[in-house]
Amino acid sequence: MPPGSAPLKQFGSGVYELRDSHAGDAYRGIYLVKLAHGVYVLHMFKKKSKVGRSMPNEIVATIASRIKQAQMMDRELETP
């Protein structure tokens, strides 16, 4: 795993958060690695809260939806 990367256990195994900061702002990238045909970038965002670790509910919902989409896309690559 790259430096600054950590598993996001709330979404199950294979989903990771990549953390970085620039000019006092925090940025996050969420990606899925545990699929057969590649790594899927699910969401990128600038963290707005200066305190706390929780993600806003709308971001959690977006990530959950994109996990399902990535799984469907990955399955489609298996069928001729």
N, C-alpha and C positions, 0 to 999 in steps of 0.2 A: 504494500500500500504506500502511496506517496506521503511525504511528511504533511502533517496537518489534516490527515484523513482519519475518520473514526466511524465505526458502525452505528447505524441508526436502528436500534433493536426494535423500536415501536413498529417498524414496517417488515420485520422478519429478516432472515439471513440474506446477505448479499446486497443490501442497500447501505450505501456509505455517504457520509457528508464530508466534503472537502472544505476546509476553512482557510480563509486568507484575510488579510487586512491591508488597507492602503489609505494613507492620509487621515488616519483616525476613524475610518469606516470599516465595518466588518462585512465580509462577503461570504456567501455559502453556495456550494454547488452540490446537488444531490444526484448520485448516479447508482445504477444497478449493474452488478457484475456477474451475478449467478444465473446467467442464461447461456444457452448453447452457442448462439451465433454472434456474440459481441457484448460490448459494454454500451449501455444506454444512459445518456444524460437525461435526467428526469426534470430538473428544475434548477435555475440559477437565480439568486436574489441577494439584495443588499439587506443586511440585518438592520432593522430600524431601532430596536430597543437597545439601550446601552447597558441594561441590567437584565439578568435572568437568562435562562437557557431555552425556554419553551418557544416553539414556533407558533405563529398565529394559525388558527383553525383553517382559514382559507388556503394557506400553503400546505398544511397537512392533507387537506382534501385534494388539492391539485396533485400532490405527489402520489397519493393512493390511486387516483384515477390514471395517472401516467404509468404506474407500475402495471396495471391491468392492460393498458394499451401496449406496453413494451412486451409483455408476455404473449399477447395475441400476435404481434408482429413477429416475434421470435418463432412461434408455432407455425405461422404461415410460411416461413423460410424452409421448414422441414417438408412441406407438402409440394409435390411436383406441379 
